Amino acid sequence: MSRILGALVAALLVATTAQAVKDSPIAKVKKEKLVGITILVNAPLDAAMIDALAPFGDVINYFDEIDGVVIKGLESDLAEIRALPFVLEAGLDSERLGGPFDSVGIPDVMGLGYSTWDLDAINVTNVGYNNRVVDYDGTGVYVAVIDTGLIHTWRMYFPEDRIATEYGIAFEGGGGDHGFVTDVPNLWERDVNSHGTHVTSTIL
């Protein structure tokens, strides 16, 4: 009889342990992919806010200028994060998809688009549409852009013949220990930051 009870107790322990493992946070993480979650808060970030966010994931970046923080967490926790009293908004990182894409069908971009403050500040345009005040069109001029590169779909936004692709080059780490700088073919047009594309659009 005692052997039977012992077997039942052992079976119950095994079942209880299996259920605990199934319901554990580790099992949850294994089922769900970790994603970047950008969170804007309603006051300057402080230790109390970071402590409140800690159960949802590790902090991977701070944006003090806009009172924001990025954590690596689970999408299923998004509603609970948004419900925190100091959270203004929280959103998931979105995937960028490249290609297939169409090339832009115009010969140049002169006179197109809205004049931005920076173009107005250097007297190239006046504020508004089609308010270019400089006649020179930049023929024969090359501008080197040392930045993050161009996004994969840049041909949808810029005439291809206005980008000197033969000079495009990207550098990465890895060669410094051996006395040279590593360049990676075609990486210059695989940017995921977009800053270089923004700067290039202003120049064009």
N, C-alpha and C positions, 0 to 999 in steps of 0.2 A: 504493500500500500504506500509506504514512504517513497518507494522508487517512482511510483505513478505520480504522486504529488510533486516529487522533485522534477520529473519530466515536464509536468504542467507548468510549474513555476519557471523552469528554464525556457519553455516555449513562450510563456507570457513575457518574460524578460527580453527574449529575442525579438518578439513582435513589437514590443514597446520601443526597443532600441531602433528597430528598422523604421518605425513611424517617426521617431524623433529625428533620425538622419534625413528622412524624406522631407520633413518640415523645417529643417535647419536653414539658416541664412546662406550657408555654403551651397546647399542644394539649389536654393533659389537662384543664386548667382550663376551656377552651372547651367541652369535652364535658360536664363536670360542673358543677353549680351549687354555688357557695360557700355554706356554711351556718355558723351559729353552733355552736361546740362548747364546752361548759362542762366545765372540767377541775378536779377536786379533787386536791390533792397531799398528801403525807404529812408535810410540814414547812413552815415559813414559806417563801413564795416567795423565791427569790434569783436572781441574775443567771445562774447556771449552768442553772437550770431554764428560764428564759426563752430562753436561747441554744439549749437542746435542743429547745424547742418552735418556734423560729423557722422551721425548714424546712417546718413544717406550715401556717403561715399567720400573719397579722398579729394581734397582741394588740389586742383592742378594749375590754376591761374587766378590772379587777382586783377581787377580793373578798378583801381582806386578812384580814377578820374570820374567814373560814372557810377560808383558804388555798386560794382558788380563782382561776381566770383563765378568760376567754373569748377564744377565737380565731376568726377567720373562715377556715375551711379546707374541705377536701374530705371528704365522708362516707367515701370509700374509704380514707382514712388513719386512720379511727377505731380499728381494731384495733391498728395500729402505735403510735398515741398511748397506748392503754391498756397496751401492753406496756412502756412506759418505766418504769424502776425506781422513780421517785418519784411515779408517778400512781396514786392510789387508785381513781378512777373518771372516766370521760369519757362525756358524752352529748350528743346532738344537740338543738338547739332544736326544739320541736314547734310545729306550726301550730295556731292557735286557729280553730275553725270556729263561726260564729254562724248561728243560725236554720236551718231553721224550729224554733220552740220552743213549748212549751205554757206558759201562765200558771199560776202556783201556785194551787191550788184551795182555799185556806184563807183565812178572813177576816183573821187576824192570826197572829203568830208568838209570842204570849205563852205562856210555859211550855214551849215546844218546844226541843229541843236540849240539849246538855250545858253545864252552867255552866262558863265559862272563868275563869281566875285573875283577870282584870281585873274581871269582874262581882262576883266574890266579894270582891275588894279594896275595892270601893266599897259593899259591903253591899247589893247588889241581889239576889244569890243566895247560896246556900251551895253548896259543891262537890257535884256529882252531878246526876242528872236531876230535873226538875220540883221544884227547890228554891228557887223564887223567894220572897223574904221581903218584897218591897215590893208593897203592894196597888195603888198608883196606876198607871194604865195609860198615862199620857202624853196623854190626850185633850186636844186643843187646843194641844198644844205642837209647835212646829216646831224642828228642829235643822238648822242650816246646816252642811253638810259641805264644807269646802274641801280637796279632795284630788284624786286622779287621775281621778275620775269613776266610772261604773259600767260593768261589762262588758256586752256586747251582749245577753247572755241573762239580765239581772238579773231579768226577770219570772218566770223559773223558780224564783227563790229568795225574792223579796219580793212580798207582796200589792201589786198595782199602785196601789191607792188609798192606800197608806201612803207613796208616793213623790210628792212635789209636783213633777211633771214641768214644770209651768208656770214654775218658778223655776230649772230646770236650765240651766246655761250653761257654756261652755268658752272659754278664752282661749288664743290662740297669739301667737307673735311676728309681726312684719311691719309693725305699725302704729306702733311706737315712734318711727321716724324721721319720722313725719308728725303726731305729737302725739296719737295715740289708741291704745287697746289693741284688738287684733283679736279679735272673738269669732266662733266657728265654730258654726253651727246644728247641733244634734244630736250634736256631738262628745262631749259630756259622757257619753253612753251608748254610746261606742265605745272604751272604755278597754281597753288590753291589759296593764296592770300588775297590776290586781286589788286594790291596796291600798285604794282608795276603797270598793270593794265589801265588803271585810273590815271596815272601820271602820263602814260603814252597817249591816252585819249585827249588830255589837256594840250599836249604838244601838237598833236595832229589838228 
